[in-house]
């Protein structure tokens, strides 16, 4: 059947107007089906647990399942690219973390530009990193450690959970600001790195606090300081590295991102619900068990954090000469 030209143009105009209308309708009804929350790490770690806590909350609040999907590999780049390539409709979310900011410089070739291709939704938590040393060093403070390292250049080894990770870069920032010479020994995860720290194969690790806390309590390692800008409520007696090195700050952090061009109404709705979650006393207590303090704030706040961290760690990656595994 051939339509008259005028009728064809009327229908074409109506179809052209539909995407704008449907986007608004979808945003208003969102979510109308299950949502995937993709995590760039295997199940069981701090990233995964944070995502599952948040996913459970959003499922209860919004009436649809927020299903955590673990896609480990390439230091979170596989997960990031999966979200970036997904439809920008709010049904595929990414658990963003500090590795995403580091990877922008660590990897010479990526198939995406993280800041350009991911839209920030909200920050969730910040997890402190703690500087722990082997007991045989017989140091109890950061100044004592720096003095020992400068008196014995190149003899101290520091371990990490993998080249280019937040724990590795925290140590490299420390090296950059102190001028000390240490040798890096990368492991496949913080657990084996901490095991060898206790055994004396390495002398220092910049570990996420949850990974090291039981060893600290058991006095198997010596905690010198936390790396956050202020003291950590979970270990208020520990000083900060910044007390000795003004301006030093390092931490692991998590938040939520979506593909660029996701409707702003959906981003706003997710941001609102995440902030409600972070203000809830039970949720805050669960996140505190992970060693985290809430970030919260607007999507723009989280976007600024990502941009600032990308610039900061880009300088540290270049200083360290680190390359992706």
Backbone as numpy.savetxt, mean C-alpha at the origin, in Angstrom:
# Nx Ny Nz CAx CAy CAz Cx Cy Cz
-36.27 -3.24 -43.07 -37.11 -2.05 -43.07 -36.24 -0.81 -43.07
-36.55 0.13 -43.95 -35.78 1.36 -44.04 -36.53 2.48 -43.32
-35.91 3.13 -42.37 -36.55 4.21 -41.62 -36.46 5.51 -42.38
-37.49 6.35 -42.28 -37.38 7.70 -42.83 -36.21 8.42 -42.18
-35.54 9.30 -42.94 -34.35 9.98 -42.45 -34.61 10.73 -41.15
-35.75 11.45 -41.07 -36.01 12.24 -39.85 -36.17 11.34 -38.64
-36.89 10.21 -38.82 -37.08 9.29 -37.70 -35.76 8.66 -37.30
-34.92 8.32 -38.29 -33.60 7.75 -38.00 -32.77 8.70 -37.15
-32.77 9.98 -37.52 -31.98 10.97 -36.79 -32.51 11.16 -35.37
-33.84 11.08 -35.22 -34.42 11.20 -33.87 -33.97 10.04 -32.98
-34.01 8.83 -33.54 -33.59 7.66 -32.77 -32.10 7.70 -32.46
-31.31 8.12 -33.44 -29.86 8.21 -33.23 -29.54 9.20 -32.13
-30.26 10.32 -32.13 -30.03 11.32 -31.07 -30.40 10.76 -29.71
-31.48 9.97 -29.67 -31.89 9.37 -28.41 -30.88 8.38 -27.90
-30.34 7.55 -28.81 -29.31 6.59 -28.42 -28.06 7.29 -27.93
-27.68 8.39 -28.60 -26.48 9.13 -28.20 -26.62 9.68 -26.80
-27.87 9.99 -26.41 -28.08 10.55 -25.07 -28.10 9.49 -23.99
-28.29 8.22 -24.38 -28.45 7.16 -23.39 -27.26 6.95 -22.47
-25.99 6.97 -22.97 -24.88 6.70 -22.06 -24.84 7.62 -20.85
-25.12 8.92 -21.06 -25.11 9.84 -19.93 -26.20 9.52 -18.94
-27.38 9.17 -19.45 -28.49 8.83 -18.56 -28.19 7.53 -17.83
-27.71 6.52 -18.58 -27.48 5.23 -17.96 -26.37 5.28 -16.93
-25.34 6.10 -17.17 -24.27 6.24 -16.18 -24.83 6.77 -14.87
-25.68 7.77 -14.97 -26.27 8.33 -13.76 -27.14 7.31 -13.05
-27.92 6.56 -13.85 -28.80 5.55 -13.25 -27.98 4.45 -12.60
-26.89 4.03 -13.28 -26.04 2.98 -12.71 -25.40 3.43 -11.41
-24.96 4.69 -11.38 -24.32 5.21 -10.17 -25.31 5.24 -9.03
-26.56 5.63 -9.34 -27.58 5.72 -8.29 -27.91 4.34 -7.73
-27.98 3.33 -8.62 -28.35 1.98 -8.21 -27.16 1.17 -7.73
-25.97 1.66 -7.87 -24.74 0.92 -7.57 -24.67 0.53 -6.11
-24.23 -0.71 -5.82 -23.95 -1.80 -6.77 -25.19 -2.68 -6.97
-25.37 -3.16 -8.16 -26.52 -4.03 -8.46 -26.08 -5.47 -8.70
-24.80 -5.73 -8.57 -24.26 -7.10 -8.71 -22.95 -7.17 -7.91
-22.39 -8.35 -7.73 -21.15 -8.47 -6.94 -20.01 -7.62 -7.50
-19.15 -7.17 -6.59 -18.00 -6.32 -6.92 -16.73 -7.09 -6.59
-15.74 -7.02 -7.49 -14.45 -7.66 -7.24 -13.48 -6.65 -6.62
-12.81 -7.06 -5.57 -11.75 -6.26 -4.96 -10.45 -7.04 -5.15
-9.60 -6.58 -6.06 -8.40 -7.32 -6.44 -7.21 -6.90 -5.58
-6.51 -7.90 -5.06 -5.36 -7.71 -4.17 -4.14 -8.32 -4.84
-3.04 -7.59 -4.87 -1.84 -8.05 -5.57 -0.95 -8.97 -4.76
-1.49 -9.58 -3.72 -0.72 -10.48 -2.87 -1.52 -11.74 -2.60
-0.84 -12.78 -2.15 -1.51 -14.03 -1.79 -2.36 -13.82 -0.55
-3.28 -14.75 -0.33 -4.16 -14.67 0.83 -3.38 -14.81 2.13
-3.86 -14.13 3.16 -3.31 -14.32 4.49 -2.48 -13.19 5.04
-1.95 -12.32 4.19 -1.12 -11.21 4.66 -1.95 -9.99 5.04
-1.25 -8.93 5.43 -1.93 -7.71 5.86 -2.77 -7.09 4.78
-2.28 -7.10 3.52 -3.06 -6.57 2.40 -4.37 -7.33 2.27
-4.28 -8.65 2.26 -5.44 -9.50 2.06 -6.45 -9.34 3.20
-5.97 -9.33 4.42 -6.87 -9.22 5.57 -7.57 -7.87 5.58
-6.82 -6.80 5.26 -7.43 -5.47 5.18 -8.54 -5.46 4.14
-8.26 -6.03 2.97 -9.26 -6.07 1.90 -10.50 -6.85 2.33
-10.31 -7.96 3.03 -11.45 -8.78 3.43 -12.28 -8.09 4.51
-11.64 -7.39 5.43 -12.39 -6.62 6.43 -13.24 -5.55 5.76
-12.63 -4.84 4.83 -13.34 -3.77 4.13 -14.42 -4.35 3.23
-14.10 -5.44 2.54 -15.08 -6.07 1.67 -16.31 -6.54 2.43
-16.09 -7.12 3.61 -17.21 -7.58 4.43 -18.08 -6.39 4.84
-17.45 -5.31 5.24 -18.20 -4.11 5.65 -19.04 -3.59 4.48
-18.43 -3.45 3.32 -19.14 -2.90 2.16 -20.26 -3.84 1.72
-20.05 -5.14 1.83 -21.10 -6.10 1.49 -22.32 -5.90 2.38
-22.06 -5.73 3.67 -23.16 -5.54 4.62 -23.87 -4.21 4.38
-23.12 -3.17 4.08 -23.70 -1.84 3.92 -24.44 -1.66 2.60
-23.91 -2.24 1.54 -24.41 -1.94 0.20 -25.23 -3.07 -0.41
-25.34 -4.19 0.29 -26.27 -5.23 -0.14 -25.81 -6.09 -1.30
-24.56 -5.99 -1.68 -23.98 -6.85 -2.70 -22.64 -7.37 -2.20
-22.23 -8.54 -2.68 -20.97 -9.11 -2.24 -19.78 -8.37 -2.84
-18.84 -7.99 -1.99 -17.55 -7.46 -2.43 -16.56 -8.61 -2.24
-16.20 -9.23 -3.35 -15.44 -10.48 -3.33 -13.96 -10.18 -3.53
-13.13 -10.60 -2.59 -11.69 -10.41 -2.69 -11.10 -11.44 -3.64
-10.32 -10.95 -4.59 -9.66 -11.80 -5.58 -8.16 -11.57 -5.49
-7.41 -12.58 -5.12 -5.96 -12.47 -4.98 -5.26 -12.74 -6.31
-4.47 -11.77 -6.75 -3.70 -11.92 -7.99 -2.25 -11.54 -7.73
-1.50 -12.37 -7.02 -0.11 -12.05 -6.75 0.74 -12.14 -8.00
1.86 -11.43 -7.98 2.79 -11.51 -9.10 3.27 -10.16 -9.55
4.55 -10.12 -9.96 5.18 -8.89 -10.49 5.02 -7.72 -9.53
5.18 -8.01 -8.23 5.16 -6.95 -7.21 3.92 -6.08 -7.30
2.76 -6.70 -7.45 1.43 -6.09 -7.52 1.07 -5.56 -8.91
1.97 -5.62 -9.87 1.67 -5.06 -11.19 0.60 -5.86 -11.94
0.53 -7.18 -11.72 -0.50 -7.97 -12.38 -1.89 -7.54 -11.92
-2.02 -7.33 -10.62 -3.31 -6.89 -10.08 -3.66 -5.50 -10.58
-2.68 -4.60 -10.57 -2.93 -3.23 -11.02 -3.39 -3.21 -12.47
-2.71 -3.98 -13.32 -3.08 -3.97 -14.73 -4.45 -4.59 -14.96
-4.80 -5.61 -14.18 -6.12 -6.21 -14.32 -7.22 -5.20 -14.04
-7.01 -4.36 -13.04 -8.02 -3.34 -12.71 -8.02 -2.24 -13.76
-6.84 -1.82 -14.17 -6.75 -0.75 -15.18 -7.45 -1.15 -16.47
-7.36 -2.44 -16.85 -7.98 -2.91 -18.08 -9.47 -3.22 -17.91
-9.97 -3.20 -16.69 -11.37 -3.53 -16.44 -12.28 -2.38 -16.86
-13.54 -2.70 -17.02 -14.53 -1.67 -17.35 -14.63 -0.66 -16.20
-14.67 0.64 -16.49 -14.73 1.67 -15.43 -16.16 1.85 -14.92
-16.69 0.79 -14.33 -18.08 0.83 -13.89 -18.26 0.62 -12.39
-17.14 0.58 -11.66 -17.23 0.41 -10.21 -17.29 -1.02 -9.74
-17.22 -1.98 -10.66 -17.35 -3.38 -10.26 -16.00 -4.10 -10.18
-14.93 -3.36 -10.39 -13.59 -3.91 -10.19 -12.78 -2.87 -9.44
-12.39 -3.20 -8.21 -11.63 -2.30 -7.35 -10.22 -2.86 -7.14
-9.29 -1.99 -6.79 -7.91 -2.40 -6.50 -7.54 -1.99 -5.09
-6.94 -2.91 -4.35 -6.33 -2.52 -3.08 -4.96 -1.92 -3.41
-4.88 -0.62 -3.32 -3.64 0.11 -3.64 -2.73 0.09 -2.42
-1.42 0.03 -2.64 -0.49 0.12 -1.51 0.81 0.78 -1.94
1.74 0.88 -1.00 2.99 1.58 -1.26 3.79 1.01 -2.41
3.66 -0.29 -2.68 4.40 -0.89 -3.79 4.03 -0.26 -5.12
2.77 0.14 -5.27 2.34 0.75 -6.53 3.09 2.05 -6.79
3.34 2.82 -5.74 4.08 4.07 -5.88 5.55 3.80 -6.21
6.13 2.79 -5.59 7.54 2.44 -5.84 7.73 1.89 -7.24
6.79 1.07 -7.69 6.93 0.39 -8.98 6.99 1.35 -10.16
6.44 2.54 -10.00 6.45 3.51 -11.09 7.87 3.82 -11.56
8.84 3.75 -10.63 10.24 3.98 -10.97 11.04 2.69 -11.03
10.68 1.74 -10.17 11.43 0.48 -10.09 11.40 -0.28 -11.41
10.26 -0.26 -12.09 10.11 -0.97 -13.36 10.35 -0.01 -14.52
11.29 -0.36 -15.37 11.61 0.51 -16.51 10.49 0.54 -17.53
9.79 -0.57 -17.67 8.70 -0.64 -18.65 7.47 -1.25 -18.00
6.42 -0.45 -17.91 5.12 -0.94 -17.47 4.11 -0.66 -18.58
3.08 -1.47 -18.61 2.05 -1.27 -19.63 1.03 -0.23 -19.23
1.32 0.50 -18.17 0.38 1.51 -17.68 1.13 2.58 -16.91
0.45 3.68 -16.69 0.94 4.75 -15.82 -0.03 4.80 -14.65
0.44 4.39 -13.48 -0.46 4.18 -12.37 -1.25 5.45 -12.01
-0.57 6.57 -11.90 -1.24 7.82 -11.52 -2.26 8.23 -12.57
-1.94 8.01 -13.83 -2.86 8.39 -14.90 -4.04 7.42 -15.02
-3.78 6.12 -14.79 -4.76 5.10 -15.15 -5.62 4.60 -14.00
-5.27 4.94 -12.77 -6.07 4.55 -11.61 -6.65 5.80 -10.96
-7.95 5.76 -10.70 -8.60 6.87 -9.99 -8.63 6.54 -8.50
-8.13 7.43 -7.65 -8.15 7.17 -6.21 -9.56 7.25 -5.66
-9.86 6.40 -4.69 -11.17 6.41 -4.03 -11.03 6.87 -2.58
-10.19 6.16 -1.81 -10.01 6.53 -0.40 -8.81 5.81 0.17
-8.12 6.46 1.09 -7.10 5.80 1.88 -7.77 4.97 2.96
-7.12 3.89 3.37 -7.71 3.02 4.39 -6.86 3.05 5.67
-5.64 2.50 5.61 -4.80 2.50 6.81 -3.34 2.73 6.44
-2.60 3.15 7.44 -1.14 3.26 7.36 -0.55 2.32 8.40
0.42 1.50 7.97 1.05 0.52 8.86 2.50 0.91 9.08
2.93 1.07 10.33 4.31 1.46 10.58 5.30 0.37 10.25
6.48 0.79 9.93 7.62 -0.11 9.75 8.53 0.10 10.95
9.11 -0.97 11.43 9.97 -0.89 12.61 11.37 -1.38 12.26
12.35 -0.67 12.75 13.76 -1.01 12.53 14.19 -1.96 13.64
14.47 -3.22 13.26 14.87 -4.22 14.25 16.25 -4.76 13.91
17.02 -5.06 14.96 18.40 -5.52 14.77 18.65 -6.79 15.56
19.68 -7.52 15.15 20.12 -8.70 15.87 20.74 -8.29 17.20
20.49 -9.10 18.23 20.98 -8.77 19.56 22.50 -8.68 19.64
23.19 -9.39 18.77 24.65 -9.42 18.84 25.29 -8.07 18.51
24.53 -7.17 17.86 25.08 -5.85 17.56 25.30 -5.02 18.83
24.53 -5.34 19.85 24.65 -4.64 21.14 24.44 -3.13 20.98
23.40 -2.79 20.22 22.99 -1.39 20.11 21.53 -1.31 20.54
21.16 -0.17 21.14 19.79 -0.02 21.64 19.10 1.21 21.06
19.84 2.01 20.30 19.27 3.23 19.75 19.72 3.42 18.31
19.01 4.26 17.59 19.38 4.57 16.21 20.75 5.25 16.15
21.06 6.24 17.00 22.40 6.85 16.96 23.52 5.83 17.19
23.30 4.87 18.09 24.32 3.84 18.32 24.51 2.98 17.07
23.40 2.67 16.39 23.50 1.87 15.17 24.25 2.63 14.09
23.93 3.91 13.91 24.60 4.72 12.88 26.10 4.79 13.17
26.45 5.00 14.44 27.87 5.08 14.81 28.58 3.77 14.51
27.92 2.65 14.81 28.53 1.34 14.56 28.72 1.12 13.05
27.71 1.48 12.27 27.79 1.28 10.82 28.86 2.16 10.19
28.99 3.37 10.67 30.01 4.26 10.12 31.42 3.83 10.51
31.53 3.20 11.68 32.85 2.72 12.13 33.25 1.43 11.42
32.24 0.75 10.84 32.51 -0.53 10.16 31.81 -0.55 8.80
32.23 0.32 7.89 31.51 0.45 6.61 31.48 -0.85 5.81
30.29 -1.19 5.34 30.13 -2.36 4.48 30.05 -3.68 5.19
30.17 -3.70 6.50 30.17 -4.99 7.21 28.78 -5.39 7.69
27.85 -4.44 7.73 26.49 -4.73 8.20 25.62 -5.09 7.00
24.85 -6.16 7.15 23.92 -6.57 6.10 22.48 -6.32 6.56
21.67 -5.83 5.65 20.25 -5.65 5.97 19.42 -6.49 5.02
18.39 -7.11 5.57 17.53 -7.99 4.79 16.22 -7.29 4.47
15.57 -7.80 3.42 14.24 -7.31 3.07 13.40 -8.47 2.57
12.11 -8.22 2.43 11.22 -9.25 1.90 11.22 -9.32 0.39
12.12 -8.57 -0.25 12.21 -8.59 -1.71 12.70 -7.26 -2.23
13.50 -7.29 -3.28 14.06 -6.06 -3.84 12.95 -5.12 -4.30
13.02 -3.88 -3.85 12.08 -2.87 -4.29 10.83 -2.73 -3.46
10.64 -3.59 -2.46 9.46 -3.50 -1.62 9.55 -2.33 -0.64
8.44 -1.97 0.00 8.46 -0.86 0.96 9.48 -1.03 2.08
9.70 -2.28 2.54 10.68 -2.51 3.60 12.09 -2.27 3.08
12.37 -2.71 1.86 13.68 -2.47 1.26 13.92 -0.97 1.08
12.93 -0.27 0.53 13.09 1.16 0.27 13.20 1.98 1.56
12.57 1.50 2.62 12.70 2.18 3.92 14.16 2.16 4.38
14.81 1.01 4.19 16.22 0.90 4.55 17.09 1.74 3.63
16.75 1.80 2.35 17.52 2.61 1.41 17.37 4.11 1.71
16.18 4.52 2.12 16.00 5.91 2.54 16.87 6.22 3.75
16.96 5.26 4.67 17.82 5.40 5.84 19.28 5.54 5.41
19.70 4.69 4.48 21.07 4.79 3.96 21.31 6.14 3.29
20.34 6.58 2.51 20.49 7.83 1.77 20.64 9.03 2.71
19.91 8.99 3.82 19.92 10.13 4.74 21.07 10.09 5.73
21.66 8.90 5.94 22.76 8.79 6.91 24.13 8.70 6.23
24.15 8.23 4.98 25.42 8.05 4.30 26.15 6.79 4.69
25.50 5.89 5.46 26.19 4.67 5.87 26.19 3.66 4.71
27.09 2.71 4.78 27.21 1.67 3.76 26.77 0.34 4.37
25.73 -0.24 3.79 25.26 -1.56 4.23 25.02 -2.41 2.99
25.03 -3.71 3.16 24.81 -4.64 2.05 23.40 -5.22 2.12
22.69 -5.15 1.00 21.31 -5.63 0.95 21.25 -7.12 0.62
20.43 -7.84 1.38 20.18 -9.27 1.14 18.68 -9.46 0.98
18.18 -9.60 -0.25 16.74 -9.77 -0.45 16.29 -11.21 -0.21
15.11 -11.36 0.39 14.49 -12.66 0.62 13.14 -12.70 -0.10
12.55 -13.87 -0.13 11.20 -13.99 -0.69 10.18 -13.89 0.45
10.02 -12.68 0.95 9.09 -12.44 2.05 9.81 -12.05 3.32
9.08 -11.37 4.20 9.68 -10.91 5.45 9.90 -12.04 6.46
9.08 -13.07 6.41 9.22 -14.16 7.38 10.61 -14.79 7.34
11.12 -15.21 6.19 12.48 -15.77 6.17 13.55 -14.73 6.48
13.29 -13.47 6.13 14.26 -12.42 6.45 14.39 -12.25 7.96
13.25 -12.27 8.65 13.28 -12.13 10.11 13.87 -13.37 10.77
13.63 -14.53 10.20 14.22 -15.76 10.74 15.74 -15.69 10.68
16.27 -15.22 9.57 17.73 -15.11 9.45 18.28 -13.96 10.28
17.46 -12.94 10.54 17.89 -11.89 11.46 18.09 -12.46 12.85
17.14 -13.26 13.29 17.25 -13.88 14.61 18.47 -14.81 14.66
18.71 -15.50 13.55 19.83 -16.43 13.50 21.18 -15.78 13.32
21.19 -14.48 13.04 22.45 -13.76 12.91 23.05 -13.74 11.52
22.31 -14.28 10.52 22.84 -14.25 9.15 22.82 -12.82 8.57
21.89 -12.00 9.06 21.84 -10.58 8.71 21.70 -9.80 10.01
21.96 -8.48 9.94 22.01 -7.71 11.18 20.83 -6.76 11.40
20.12 -6.37 10.34 19.04 -5.40 10.51 17.96 -5.65 9.46
16.73 -5.42 9.86 15.57 -5.51 8.96 14.65 -4.34 9.27
14.15 -3.70 8.22 13.08 -2.71 8.36 11.79 -3.46 8.03
11.09 -3.89 9.07 9.94 -4.79 8.90 8.64 -4.06 9.19
7.57 -4.48 8.50 6.26 -4.00 8.93 6.07 -4.43 10.39
5.42 -3.60 11.16 5.30 -3.87 12.59 4.59 -5.20 12.88
3.47 -5.51 12.20 2.80 -6.77 12.52 3.68 -8.00 12.31
4.56 -7.97 11.31 5.41 -9.13 11.02 6.46 -9.35 12.11
6.87 -8.26 12.78 7.97 -8.35 13.74 7.53 -8.33 15.20
6.27 -7.99 15.46 5.87 -7.68 16.84 6.08 -8.85 17.80
5.79 -10.08 17.38 5.95 -11.21 18.29 7.42 -11.46 18.62
8.30 -11.25 17.66 9.74 -11.39 17.91 10.24 -10.31 18.85
9.66 -9.13 18.73 10.03 -8.02 19.63 9.59 -8.35 21.05
8.35 -8.82 21.19 7.82 -9.15 22.52 8.63 -10.28 23.17
9.06 -11.24 22.35 9.82 -12.38 22.87 11.30 -12.05 23.06
11.68 -10.82 22.73 13.06 -10.33 22.84 14.04 -11.14 22.01
13.54 -11.62 20.86 14.42 -12.31 19.93 15.16 -11.34 19.02
14.60 -10.13 18.89 15.24 -9.04 18.16 15.12 -7.78 19.00
15.90 -6.78 18.65 15.87 -5.50 19.36 15.24 -4.45 18.45
14.16 -3.85 18.91 13.49 -2.79 18.14 14.14 -1.45 18.49
14.62 -0.74 17.47 15.27 0.55 17.73 14.31 1.73 17.57
13.44 1.67 16.57 12.55 2.81 16.30 11.51 2.42 15.26
10.43 3.18 15.23 9.45 3.06 14.14 9.77 4.13 13.10
9.30 3.90 11.89 9.68 4.78 10.79 8.61 5.82 10.44
7.49 5.78 11.13 6.44 6.76 10.87 6.82 8.13 11.40
6.09 9.15 10.97 6.42 10.53 11.36 6.20 10.76 12.84
5.24 10.06 13.43 4.95 10.20 14.86 5.01 8.81 15.51
5.06 8.80 16.82 5.12 7.52 17.54 3.86 6.70 17.28
4.04 5.41 17.33 2.96 4.46 17.04 2.26 4.08 18.33
0.92 4.16 18.32 0.15 3.86 19.53 0.37 2.44 20.02
0.64 1.53 19.07 0.85 0.14 19.45 2.18 -0.12 20.14
3.11 0.83 20.07 4.42 0.71 20.73 4.87 2.12 21.14
4.16 2.73 22.07 4.41 4.14 22.39 5.79 4.43 22.97
6.46 3.41 23.48 7.79 3.63 24.05 8.89 3.70 22.99
8.58 3.27 21.78 9.58 3.30 20.72 9.68 4.70 20.12
10.89 5.25 20.00 11.05 6.54 19.33 10.85 6.38 17.82
10.88 7.48 17.11 10.82 7.43 15.65 12.23 7.64 15.08
12.45 7.10 13.89 13.72 7.36 13.21 13.87 8.86 12.97
12.74 9.53 12.73 12.77 10.97 12.48 13.24 11.79 13.66
13.20 11.22 14.87 13.75 11.93 16.02 15.25 12.17 15.84
15.91 11.26 15.13 17.35 11.36 14.88 17.62 11.95 13.50
16.79 11.57 12.52 16.93 12.04 11.14 15.69 12.85 10.77
15.67 14.13 11.06 14.48 14.94 10.78 14.06 14.82 9.32
12.77 14.57 9.12 12.25 14.43 7.77 12.13 12.99 7.30
12.74 12.06 8.04 12.62 10.66 7.66 11.20 10.18 7.98
10.58 9.54 7.01 9.27 8.91 7.22 9.09 7.81 6.20
8.64 6.67 6.65 8.36 5.54 5.75 7.29 4.68 6.40
6.41 4.14 5.58 5.37 3.27 6.10 4.75 2.50 4.94
4.03 1.46 5.29 3.19 0.78 4.31 1.79 1.35 4.47
1.09 1.52 3.38 -0.27 2.07 3.44 -1.14 1.39 2.41
-2.43 1.37 2.71 -3.39 0.73 1.83 -4.54 1.70 1.54
-5.11 1.55 0.36 -6.29 2.32 0.00 -7.01 1.63 -1.14
-8.02 2.28 -1.66 -8.83 1.71 -2.74 -8.75 2.60 -3.98
-8.59 1.95 -5.14 -8.59 2.65 -6.41 -9.50 1.94 -7.40
-9.86 2.65 -8.45 -10.71 2.10 -9.52 -10.14 2.53 -10.87
-10.58 1.91 -11.96 -10.10 2.37 -13.27 -10.47 3.83 -13.52
-9.61 4.54 -14.24 -9.94 5.91 -14.60 -11.25 5.93 -15.37
-11.93 7.06 -15.31 -13.23 7.27 -15.97 -14.38 6.55 -15.28
-14.13 5.96 -14.11 -15.24 5.45 -13.30 -16.12 6.64 -12.91
-17.44 6.55 -13.03 -18.31 7.70 -12.72 -18.03 8.27 -11.34
-17.99 9.59 -11.26 -17.67 10.25 -9.99 -18.69 9.92 -8.91
-19.94 9.67 -9.31 -20.95 9.33 -8.31 -20.63 8.01 -7.62
-20.07 7.06 -8.36 -19.68 5.78 -7.78 -18.46 5.96 -6.87
-17.48 6.73 -7.34 -16.31 7.02 -6.51 -16.74 7.69 -5.21
-17.64 8.65 -5.30 -18.11 9.36 -4.10 -18.84 8.42 -3.15
-19.64 7.53 -3.72 -20.39 6.59 -2.87 -19.44 5.65 -2.14
-18.46 5.12 -2.85 -17.48 4.24 -2.21 -16.67 4.99 -1.16
-16.26 6.20 -1.49 -15.49 7.00 -0.54 -16.29 7.22 0.75
-17.56 7.56 0.59 -18.41 7.81 1.75 -18.52 6.57 2.63
-18.77 5.41 2.01 -18.95 4.19 2.79 -17.65 3.74 3.45
-16.54 3.93 2.77 -15.24 3.56 3.36 -14.94 4.45 4.57
-15.24 5.72 4.45 -15.00 6.63 5.58 -15.92 6.32 6.76
-17.15 5.89 6.47 -18.04 5.45 7.54 -17.44 4.23 8.24
-16.90 3.31 7.45 -16.27 2.12 8.03 -15.10 2.51 8.93
-14.28 3.43 8.46 -13.08 3.80 9.22 -13.40 4.58 10.49
-14.62 5.11 10.58 -15.04 5.81 11.80 -15.71 4.86 12.79
-15.99 3.65 12.36 -16.65 2.67 13.22 -15.65 2.09 14.23
-16.04 2.06 15.49 -15.11 1.64 16.54 -14.66 0.19 16.38
-15.58 -0.68 15.96 -15.21 -2.08 15.78 -14.23 -2.26 14.63
-14.48 -1.55 13.53 -13.57 -1.63 12.40 -12.20 -1.06 12.77
-12.19 0.05 13.46 -10.91 0.65 13.87 -10.13 -0.31 14.76
-10.83 -1.02 15.63 -10.16 -1.98 16.51 -9.57 -3.13 15.71
-10.31 -3.62 14.70 -9.81 -4.71 13.88 -8.58 -4.27 13.08
-8.63 -3.05 12.55 -7.49 -2.54 11.79 -6.29 -2.29 12.71
-6.57 -1.88 13.95 -5.48 -1.69 14.92 -4.78 -3.01 15.23
-5.54 -4.11 15.19 -4.94 -5.42 15.40 -3.92 -5.75 14.32
-4.08 -5.13 13.14 -3.14 -5.31 12.04 -1.97 -4.34 12.14
-1.97 -3.53 13.19 -0.92 -2.54 13.35 -1.17 -1.28 12.57
-2.41 -1.07 12.14 -2.71 0.08 11.28 -3.43 1.20 11.98
-3.19 2.42 11.52 -3.97 3.59 11.93 -4.71 4.09 10.69
-5.95 4.54 10.89 -6.79 4.87 9.74 -6.28 6.12 9.03
-6.48 6.11 7.71 -6.15 7.28 6.88 -7.39 8.12 6.62
-8.43 7.49 6.05 -9.68 8.17 5.73 -9.44 9.37 4.80
-10.41 10.28 4.69 -10.25 11.47 3.87 -10.93 11.35 2.51
-10.76 12.36 1.69 -11.38 12.42 0.38 -10.59 11.63 -0.66
-11.21 11.45 -1.82 -10.50 10.82 -2.93 -9.29 11.65 -3.33
-9.44 12.98 -3.31 -8.32 13.86 -3.64 -7.19 13.72 -2.62
-7.53 13.54 -1.35 -6.50 13.32 -0.32 -5.68 12.09 -0.64
-6.37 11.02 -1.02 -5.67 9.78 -1.33 -4.84 9.92 -2.61
-5.39 10.65 -3.57 -4.64 10.89 -4.81 -3.36 11.65 -4.55
-3.42 12.62 -3.64 -2.21 13.39 -3.29 -1.19 12.50 -2.61
-1.65 11.61 -1.74 -0.73 10.67 -1.08 -0.01 9.81 -2.11
-0.76 9.27 -3.07 -0.15 8.43 -4.10 0.89 9.22 -4.90
0.54 10.44 -5.29 1.46 11.27 -6.09 2.71 11.62 -5.29
2.52 12.00 -4.03 3.67 12.38 -3.19 4.59 11.19 -2.96
4.00 10.02 -2.69 4.79 8.82 -2.44 5.52 8.37 -3.70
4.88 8.52 -4.85 5.52 8.14 -6.11 6.76 8.99 -6.36
6.65 10.29 -6.11 7.79 11.18 -6.30 8.90 10.88 -5.28
8.51 10.71 -4.04 9.49 10.46 -2.97 10.27 9.17 -3.21
9.56 8.07 -3.47 10.24 6.78 -3.60 10.96 6.66 -4.93
10.54 7.46 -5.92 11.30 7.49 -7.17 12.73 7.92 -6.95
12.92 8.91 -6.08 14.27 9.38 -5.77 15.08 8.32 -5.03
14.40 7.60 -4.13 15.10 6.57 -3.34 15.47 5.38 -4.23
14.57 4.99 -5.13 14.87 3.88 -6.05 16.09 4.23 -6.89
16.14 5.45 -7.40 17.29 5.86 -8.22 18.58 5.87 -7.40
18.49 6.34 -6.17 19.66 6.35 -5.28 20.17 4.91 -5.05
19.23 4.00 -4.79 19.62 2.64 -4.44 20.14 1.83 -5.62
19.70 2.22 -6.82 20.05 1.42 -7.99 19.27 0.13 -8.08
18.20 0.01 -7.30 17.40 -1.22 -7.28 16.75 -1.47 -8.64
16.67 -2.74 -9.00 16.01 -3.16 -10.23 14.96 -4.21 -9.87
13.92 -4.26 -10.67 12.88 -5.26 -10.45 13.44 -6.65 -10.66
12.99 -7.59 -9.81 13.43 -8.99 -9.94 12.97 -9.57 -11.28
